[in-house]
């Protein structure tokens, strides 16, 4: 039985001409703030304040950093700036096993073993990968 899988689901729909809804809202907000500044303040001060506002609105609408929207970068900046910065590090002591052999001392570092749940997860992941490879070979 075959199913149709939607494609290009990451791409937003263009609603207002070549702009998506988010881009339109960012640009409309920037222009709206600029209009309010021009009506309330003298022209020179309004220009000084509105230029960064419009540049910020254009960056929100179109600029991407590492193929991520600029909004996510701004959000990460505020979360980092306003969030708590308490970092706690606990050093775990490794158990060292020493075997004494006549004439020399050998030191071995303890290597933790996989727990039952981790081993099951690994086994399941390998089984799924193997089944996917067999299904691909069967369809070819």
Secondary structure as UniProt FT lines:
FT   TURN            9..10
FT   STRAND          14..16
FT   TURN            17..18
FT   STRAND          19..20
FT   HELIX           21..40
FT   HELIX           43..62
FT   STRAND          64..65
FT   TURN            66..67
FT   STRAND          68..69
FT   HELIX           70..82
FT   STRAND          96..101
FT   TURN            102..103
FT   STRAND          104..109
FT   HELIX           116..139
//
